[in-house]
Amino acid sequence: MKIALVHDYLVQHGGAERVLECFCELFPDASIYTLIYDKKVMGNTFVNCDICTSSLQKIPFARTRHRIFPLLMPMAIEEFDFSQFDIVLSDSSSFAKGIITRPETLHISYVHTPMRYAWDDCQKYTRDFGLPKLIEKLVPFMMNAIRVWDSVSSDRVDKYVANSNFVARRIKKYYNKDATIINPPVSTNNFYVDTKNVGDYYLMVGRLIAYKRHDIAVEAFNRLKLPLKIIGRGPELKSLKKIAGDNIEFLERVDDAELAGYYAHAKAFIFPQEEDFGIVAIEAMASGRPIIAYRGGDIIEHVEDKKTGIFFDEQTPEALSQAVLEFNKYKFDSHYIRKQSEKFDREIFKRKIKDYIEKEFEEHMQLKNTTLTIENN
C-alpha cells in the first residue's frame, strides 16, 4: 500500500499542520506534496520528510504572500503526478483536495473547512488578511472562477472526512457530499490541571486575525477592568494594542511549557469567534479551565453550558461583558472539564484515521477487483 500526503501549503504552523504531523507519524515513508514550503518558518517540523512543491515555490514572494496568488493555485495543485500511489490522503482547507488521481487510486480528503474565502464573504477575507489594494479590488472577480473550480474539483475526492459536525454540514451544503467526522488531534498530555494556583486573569490564545474577534474581548475587558492575557501574533496586533487598556497584556509568542502554565492558571478561557473546530478551546479544557464562548461554529458541540463553560449569543462587547459577569455566578469542576477533553487526544485521532483508511482501502480494492472480474467476463 503506497501512500502520498497532500497539504495546502507549509508556510505557518497551526491546527492543519498538527493533523499533517499525525499523518506523517502514521505513514513515515510517505512524501508530502504541497503548493509552497517555507523551511525557515516551519523550522524542524517536517525537516525529515520528503517534501515536493509546486511551480509556485519558484515565484517571488509566494512563500511570504501566498494569499495574493489564488488564481494560480488550482493549476499548481493539478501539476502533481500521483499515478504511482494506491492511496492519496489530502488534508485541505482550500486547494489540496483538488488534486487529480487515477480511477484506481483512492483519494481520501480530510477537510478542515470548505474554502472559506470562496464560499463566505470574500470582502471580509480581504479585510482580514490585509491584501494589497489592487488585489483587494480584484478578489470579488477572482472568487467566481475559484468557486467554479472548487465545486468541480470536489467530485475528485472519493471519501470525505470532516474535522467537525459544523464542517460536515458545510461540505454537504457546498459540495453535496457526505463526510465521516473525525475530530482533529489535541496533545492533551501537554496540559495539566492546577486547581491550587488559579489566577485572576482571563486568557485568549491564537493568531491575531480579524475573524477571531479579539477586538470584542479587548473592548469588553476595557469596560470590565479585569485582567486579560492574549497569547499570539498576527496582523491585528498593532491595532489591538492601540485600543487596549493597561489591564490587557499581549504576550505574543511563548514556549510550550509557558503556554501550558498560562492555560492552567487562567480563571477562564475567552473564545469569541466562530471556528470550524477550536483547538485552543480544547487545550484550555485539557487544563481544566472553563470556556466563555460565542454560541457559533463547532464549539457548541463540545462545551456543556454551565458545566464546562457558558455561552453568549452575540459577537459584541456588551454580550461578552455580560457573559463574564454571569460566569462568576457558577462553580466548575476542573477535573470534569479535563475529562471531556481527553477524547480529542492525538493517539485517539491517529487510531481512528488509521482504522478508517484501512477499512476504506479494503472496500476500494474489493470494488476494483469486482469491476475487473466483470470486465474480463
VENPEDA-V536844 format. One line per field, one symbol per residue. phi: phi as a letter, one per 30 degrees, with the letter a starting at -180 (. if undefined). psi: psi as a letter, one per 40 degrees, with the letter a starting at -180 (. if undefined). Layout:
BEGIN
phi=???
psi=???
END
This chain:
BEGIN
phi=.cbbcbbeacbabbddddddedddddbdcddccbdbbcddddiddidccdcccdddecdeiddcbddccddddeddddddccddcdbbccbbbacddddcbdedddcccccdaeeddcccddddddddchdeeddeddeeddddddddddddddddddbcbcdadededddddcchbdbdcbdddbddddbbcbddbddcccbbbkddbeddhddddddddeddicdbcbckblddedddddcddddcccchcbddddedddddcddaccbcccbdacedddddddcicdccbddaiddddccceicclbcbcbdbedddedddddeddccbcddddedddddcedddedddddddddddddddddddddddddddd
psi=hhiiihicigeihaddddddddddddgdehihhidihgdddebehedeihhhiaeddehhedddfdeefddedddddedihfdeidhhhihhecedeeihiidehhhhhhhdiihdedeahdddddddefiiddddddddddddddddddddedeehdhhhieiddddddddddefiiiihhiiihgdeeiihgeefhaeiiiihihgideefdddddddddddfihhhhhiiieeddddddeiieehhhebhiidddddddddeidihhgeihidhgdddddddeeehihhihgiaedeeehhhedeaiiiehgidddddddddddeeiiihdddddddedeeiddddddddddddddddddddddddddddddd.
END
